[in-house]
């Protein structure tokens, strides 16, 4: 890859543009789209609108915030399509960053992906599954301990509650099924993603047809932009002022962007996609359009069913549960628990399946445990799956502790807060990589070209960078630690990289 002495036009073709041959290509267009949809839809859409509505303070701007998320997500996916068609290799985004910039940038992404982004999300979604399972089986509860908290310091502890136990069991089960072969992960993904997409569509239909509340509709849509009950973003700043509204829209993106994240996971599995130069860009476009459409309609369903203050103050922020409970009193929580269990199970499977392929690519470059770069008899990176599963399961165990309230939290929630900004940095860099590769490899085959290039990708970079800048100023407690996690990978890279 050291080609700095050559002119861009005479650079030799990279091996990244050659198709993988060691995998079994078992994912068609429908399967690939289900990976995109299934990895995106977890539990966030059912919860985050409560916090967003408190921050933004009006129904109209809540919908505008989701439209902003949708625009960024779809444009990002359409832009990634060029890189996916150009370099359809296992590892996806890791490969794009490596090829556009350097192996260091690819490693920093893979390091953050393994340490927190992928595994932390797996931990969070699996425990989310367990918590909603607890609505049906009382034995499963956060305060029902198999191993009571063991305090490591003033603010941290380790424990094993029945909720944590069920989350770990689910991680172990889905890790094991995925080691058996791609067809097992594919079937689970298709079945559960189809079911949860139907369940989310059902929530929307029921909300609009049966939940229509004339009082809520008149207030929410009759006073669409009227601010009410906005909380302080920082002392003295709320969405009631024009500048405060701008900051609120940017800050609220942490919830909605996280709910719409992981659409890039299909790029990790490029080695197993049939006709990857066609199907990966198509699945990125189809999957993100489907999910963003459903997310926008779900928020409309909330707004036609519930008065805005009930969205802002939904018990436990469970807006979807409050919506169904208003329509089916007493049954709403049970119905929603089953729906979210289906959603989180499918989401966890997609994250586990895809993540191991990124570590496989890193290992093949000598930048991860060597065993992760080997395929088993079923043609899947089983050791990569096992390492990912073990670390994700470990992240379920640490707890945060507040001595003032004696309340326990989960460390992975803090870690996920830290890396939302870090993930945004890598999204921006990857799309900058499109511009760089157009300059350094102008003659490379590009079966698909980024939609609206250069204007649309440039707008994504500008919009995402603006949000990132606001987060670094107004959410310092969660953004700067995320940057530190990324930078800690620099010495690890130089210690790990193979001596050439």
N, C-alpha and C positions, 0 to 999 in steps of 0.2 A: 504494500500500500504506500510505500515511500516513493512518491512520484513528483516531489517538489522541483526536481531538476528538469522535468519535462514540461513542455507547453501543454495547456489543457486540451488542445485539439488532438495531440498525439498520445495522450494518456492511454495505456493499454486497458482493455476491458477488465472489469473487476469480476472476481469469482462470485461476488454477491448477486450478479445478474443471472447466474446459471441455476437451473432448477435443482432442488434436492432430489436425490435418488434413493436414499436409505430408508425413507419413511413409507408407510402405506397410505396412499392417497384415498381417503375414505369420506371426505367432506365435500358434498355438493353445494350448490348455491343455497338451497333451503337450510341445510345443516349449518353452513357458514353464517347465514342470517340469524339463525337461532343462537349461535354463539354470541353474536353482537347483541341481540335483544336480551338474551338470558343473562349476560354479564352486566348489562346496564341496569336492568330492573331488579332491585333488591328490596329493601324496606324503606329507602329514603323518601320516595314519592308519597308514602303514606304518613310521613311524619314531618318533614322539614318545612312544609308550608306554614306551620304554626310559628316557628321562630322567624321565618322570613316575613310573615305578616306583622309580627311585633316590631321588627326592625324597620320595615318600609312604611307601614301605617295606613295603607289604603288598598282596596281591591284592585283598582286599575294598575297601580304600580307593582302589585304582586304579580299580575299577569304579565306586565312588561318585563319584570325580572326573569320570569320563565321564558319569555320570548327571546330575551338576550342570551340566556343559557342555550336555548334551542338553536339560535343563529350561530353561536360559537361552535356548538357541538357538530352541527351539520356541515358547516364550512370546514371545520377541522377534519372531519371524516372524508369529505370530498377532496380535500387537499392531500391527505394521506394516501388516497387512491393512486396518485401518481407514483409515489415511492413504492407502494405495495406491488404495482404492476411492473415497475422497473426492477425491483429487487425482491422477488417472491421467495424469500428464504426463511427457514425457521429462525425465530428470534425477532422478526419484525422490527419494531421501533429501535431495539438495541442495534440492529444491523444498520438502520438508516443513519443513526447518529455516528456510528463507527465510520461509515463510508463518507458521510458529508463532512465530518470534522476530524475525528481521530479516535483510536481505540479508547483513549482516556474518557471521552465523553460518552461513548457507548457503555463503558464500565460503570461510570457514575450513575447512569440510568439503571443499569441492571442491579447495581449495589442497592440503590434506593428501592427498587422494585422488590427485591428479595427481602431486604431488611424490614420494610414497612408497607409500601404501597400495596403489593399483592397479598402478602401474608397477613398484614394488619387488617385489610379488608376482609379476608377469609375469616379471621378470628371474630371480627365484629359481626359479620353476617351470620356466622354459625351460632353465636350467642344470641343474636336476634331471633333466629329460628327457635332456639331453646326457650327463650322468654315467652314467645307466643304459644309454644307447646305447653308451657306452664299454665296458660289460661284454660287448657283442657285437662291437664293432669296436675293437680295441686302439689304433688310430691316434688315437682320441678319448680324451684324458687331460688331467688338470689340469696336469701338468708337461711336456706336449708343446707347446712354444710356437711360434706363428707370429711373434709379437713378444714377446721376453723382457721381464720386468718393468722398467719405467722408474720409478725411485724419485722421488717428488715431495717427500717429507720422510722423517723417520725411520720413521714408522709407516704410510705410504701409498705406493702405486705404481699404475701402469697397466700392463696386459698384455693380450695376446690369445693365449690357449691354444686348442688345438683344441676343448676343451670349451666355452669362451666363444664361439668361432666358430660352432659348431653351434647354441648357444642363440640367438645373434643371427640366424642364418639362419632358425630357426623363427619368431622374432618377425616378421621381415620377410615370410616366406611367409604367415603367418596374418593379418598386417595387410593385405597385398595382397588376399588372398581376400575379406576382409571389406569392402574398398572396392568390390568388384565387385557387391555387393548383399546384402541380408539373406538371400536364399535360400541363398547359398554358406555363410555363417556358420551358418545354421540346420541345413543338411544335415550339415556337419562336426560341429556340436554334438550333434545327435541320434545320429549313427553312433558317435562316440567315447564319448559318455556312456552310451549303451546297452551298448556293449562293456565299458566299465570297471565299470559297475554289475554286469554279469554276472560279470566277473573277480573283483570283491570278494566277491560272493556265492559264487563258486566257491572262493575262498580259505577262506571260512567253512565251507562244506560239507566240503571236503577236510580241513581242520583238525579238525573235530568227528568225522567218520566214519573217516578214515584216520590222523589224527595222535594219536588218543586215547592218551595216555600215562598208565597207571595210577599210576605213581609221582608224576608231575607233578600229576595230578588229586587224589590223596590229600593231597599237601603243600599245594597252592594252595587247594583248597576245604575240605580237612579242617582247615586252620589259616588260615581266610580272613582273619582280622583280626590275626594275629600279625605283629608288626613284625620285619623282618629287613633288615639292610644299608642303612638309610636314611642318606643323606649329610647333611652340615650345610647348612642353608639360609643361615644366617649363623653365624659362630663361636659355638659353644656352644648352638645351637638346631637340633634335629632333630625328626622326626615321632614320636619315641619318647615325648614328653610330650603332654598334651592340647592345650596351647596351640600347641606345635610342629606338631601334626597339623593344627590349624586353619589355621595359616600355610602349611603344605605344600600343603593342598588349594587354597588361594587362589593360591599361586605356581604350582602345576602347571597352572592354567588357561591360562597363556600358551601352552602347547603345544596343549592340546586345543581351546581357543577359536579359535586360529589355524587348526587343521585343519578346524574347522567353520565358518569365516568365509566371507564373500562370498555368503551366501544373499540379501543385500539387492540383489544386482546386477540381479535381474529388474526391480526398481522403476525402474532407469535406462532400461529399454527400453519403458516404458509406452506410448510413442507408437506402437509397432509391434506391440502385443499386441491380438488380437481380443477384443472384449468385456472390456476391461481391468478394469472394476469388478468383474467376476465372476472372471476367470481369474487375475489377479495374486494376490489373497488365497488362492485355491485352490491355485495353484502354490507359493506360499510354505509353506502348510500341508503339502501332499503332499511337496514336495521335502525339507523339513527332517525330516519324520517318516521318510522313506525313508533319508536319510543317517544320521541319529542311530541308527536301528535297526541299520543295517549296521555302524556304528562300535562299538556296544556288543557286537554279536555277533562282530565281528573280535577284540575283546579277549578274549572268551570263548574263541575259537579259539586265541589265543596261550596262554592259561592252561591249556587242556586238552592242549596239545602240548608246551610247554616248562616246565621247572622255573623258579621265579620268579627265581633268580639268573641264569639264562640270558637271561631277558627284560631284567633290569637291565643285563647286560653283553653284549648282542648286539653282534657286530662292527659298528662304524660306526653303532650304534644301529638297524640294519636288522632290526627284530623280525620283520616279515613274511617277509623273506628267510630268516632263521634258522628260522622255522616251516616253510616249504616245504622247506628243506634237511634238516630232521629227518625229513620225510616222503619226500622224493625226493632222497636223498643225491647230491650232485654236479650235479643238475639244478635244484635250488631257485633258485640265483642267476639262472640264465638265464630260467626261467619268470617269476620275479618282475620281472626287468629288462623283459621284454616287457610285462607287466601294468602296470608303473609308467609305461613310455613311453606306452602308450595313455591312461592316466589323466592324465598331465601334459600331453599334447598337447591333449586335450579341455578340460582346465582352463584352459590358456593361451588357447585360442580363446574360451571363454566370458568370460574377463576382458577380452580385447581388444575383443570385440564390445560388451560392456555399458559399459565405462568411457567410451568416446567419446561416449555419449549424455549423460552427466553434464556433460562439457565443452561439449557443444552447448548445453545449457540455460544454463550460465554465460555462454557467449559471446553468447547471445541477450539476456542481461541486461547486456551490456557489461562483464563481469567476467572475460573470457578473450580469447584471440586471436580477432579478428573472423572469420577464415577458418574456425575450428572451429564456428561457428554457421551454416554453409552446407551444404546437401545437394547431392550430385552428381546426375548423371542417373539413377543407380541408387537415389536416395532414401535415401542413407546419408551421415553426416557424415564424408566421406573425409579432410578435413584434420585433423579431430579424431583420427581413427584414425592418421594419419601422425605427428602430433605426439606422441601417446601411444607409438607404436612407436619413434620416434627416442629419446625420453627413456628408455624401458625398455631399449632396446639400449645406450644410454650407461651405464646403471646396472650393466650386466654387466661393464664394463671396469675400474672402480676396485677395487683390492685393498688389504686391510689387511696389515701386515707386523709380525711379532714379532721384533725383533733378537736376543732371547735364544735362540729356538729356530729362527730363520731360516724360520719357517713363514708361508705366505700364507693369508689368509682372503678373504672377499668383503665389500665394503662394504655391499651391499644387505642382507646378513644382519643387520648392526648396525642399519641403518635400520629394518628390519622389527621388530627387538626394540624399538626406540624407539617405534614407532607402535602397537603392540598396545594399550597403555594409552590412547593418543590415540583409537584407533578405538572403544574401550569408552566413552570420554567422549561421543562423538557418538551411539552407540547409546542411552546413557542420556538424553541431551538430546532425541533424537528421540521417545522414549517419553514423556518429560515433555511434549513438544509435543502429545501426544494430550490430556492434561489441559488444557493451555492453550487449545487450539483448541475443546475442549468448552465452555470458558468464554467465549471471545471470539467464536466463531461457532456458537452453539447451534442455529441454524436451518439450518446447512449440510446438504446431502444426504449421508447416510452409509449407502450400500447395505449395508455390512458394518460391524459394531461390534466393537471389540476384545473378545476372549474374556475373560470374568470381570472386566470393568471394574467398579469401579476397583481391585479387590483384586489380581488377577493381574498387571496391568501395574505396580502399586505394588511387588509382591514382586520383580519383575524389577529395578526401579530400586534397591531395597534390597540385593538380592543382588549385582548388578553393582557398585554403589557400594562395598560391603564389600570385594569382590575388588580394586577399584581402589585403595582406601585402603591395603590390605595391600601391594600392589605398590609404591606410592609410598614406603612405609616400608622394605620389605625388598628391593626391586629398584630402588634409586635410580639405579644406573648406566644403566638402560634406560628408566625411566619419565620422569624429569625432562627428558632430552634430547627425548623425544617431545613433551612439553608445549611446549618451546621451539620446536620445528618448527611447531607449530600457531600459537603466538603471533607468530612471524615473519610470519605471513600478515596480521596487523593493519595494519602500515604499507603492505604491498603493496596491501591492499584500498583504503585511502584514496588511494593513488597511482593506482590503476587505475579506481576506480569513476567512472562517467560523471557529468559535472557537470550537474546538473538545473536 
